[in-house]
Amino acid sequence: MKIRLIALLIGAAALLSACGNDKIIDGVKYNVYGIANMESQKDPNVLYEISASSVIWGIILCETIVVPVYIIGWDLWQPVRKR
């Protein structure tokens, strides 16, 4: 019972923490994005890269199913610099 509770708390903490980092470029804040919010968050004038920490957490927590879906959907690419 205790192990299950600890696993649930770790899972909840992982869901509430973002792996990718938002970035401020020339005074404008650019957010991370994934497949689900690509149309609303991606800026064509900014270069993005895949967040390595998001991929690693997605692999480590792949058995939870929820964490990889969240990462791929909303937290996969992070802004790097202007094009």
C-alpha positions as CSV (number, residue, x, y, z in Angstrom):
1,M,0.0,0.0,0.0
2,K,2.8,2.4,0.9
3,I,4.7,1.7,-2.3
4,R,1.6,2.3,-4.4
5,L,1.0,5.7,-2.6
6,I,4.7,6.7,-3.2
7,A,4.4,5.7,-6.8
8,L,1.3,7.8,-7.2
9,L,2.9,10.8,-5.5
10,I,6.0,10.6,-7.8
11,G,3.7,10.3,-10.8
12,A,1.7,13.3,-9.8
13,A,4.9,15.3,-9.2
14,A,6.2,14.3,-12.6
15,L,3.0,15.4,-14.3
16,L,3.1,18.8,-12.6
17,S,6.7,19.5,-13.5
18,A,7.7,20.5,-17.0
19,C,10.9,19.2,-18.6
20,G,11.2,21.7,-21.4
21,N,12.1,25.3,-20.7
22,D,10.3,28.4,-21.9
23,K,12.7,31.0,-23.2
24,I,12.6,34.8,-23.4
25,I,14.1,36.0,-26.7
26,D,14.2,39.8,-27.4
27,G,11.7,40.4,-24.6
28,V,9.1,37.9,-25.9
29,K,8.4,34.7,-24.0
30,Y,8.3,31.5,-26.2
31,N,6.7,28.4,-24.8
32,V,7.5,24.7,-25.2
33,Y,5.1,22.8,-27.4
34,G,4.1,19.3,-28.4
35,I,2.0,17.7,-31.1
36,A,-1.3,18.7,-29.4
37,N,-0.6,22.4,-29.1
38,M,1.7,22.9,-32.1
39,E,-0.6,25.2,-34.0
40,S,-1.1,27.6,-31.1
41,Q,2.4,27.6,-29.6
42,K,4.9,27.2,-32.4
43,D,6.4,30.4,-33.8
44,P,7.9,30.1,-37.4
45,N,10.6,32.7,-36.5
46,V,12.0,30.7,-33.7
47,L,14.3,27.6,-33.9
48,Y,13.1,24.7,-31.6
49,E,14.9,21.5,-30.5
50,I,13.6,18.4,-28.9
51,S,14.0,18.5,-25.1
52,A,16.4,15.7,-24.0
53,S,15.1,15.7,-20.5
54,S,11.5,15.3,-21.7
55,V,12.5,12.3,-23.8
56,I,14.5,10.7,-21.0
57,W,11.5,11.1,-18.6
58,G,9.2,9.7,-21.2
59,I,11.3,6.6,-21.5
60,I,11.8,6.2,-17.8
61,L,8.1,6.5,-17.1
62,C,6.8,4.8,-20.2
63,E,4.9,2.2,-18.2
64,T,2.7,4.9,-16.8
65,I,1.4,5.7,-20.3
66,V,0.2,9.2,-19.1
67,V,3.6,10.8,-18.8
68,P,4.8,10.0,-22.4
69,V,1.4,11.1,-23.8
70,Y,1.7,14.4,-21.9
71,I,5.3,14.9,-23.0
72,I,4.6,14.2,-26.7
73,G,1.4,16.2,-26.6
74,W,2.5,19.3,-24.8
75,D,6.2,19.4,-23.8
76,L,8.4,17.9,-26.5
77,W,10.1,20.9,-28.3
78,Q,11.7,23.8,-26.5
79,P,12.7,27.2,-28.1
80,V,16.4,27.8,-28.7
81,R,16.9,31.0,-30.6
82,K,15.6,33.2,-33.4
83,R,16.0,32.0,-37.0
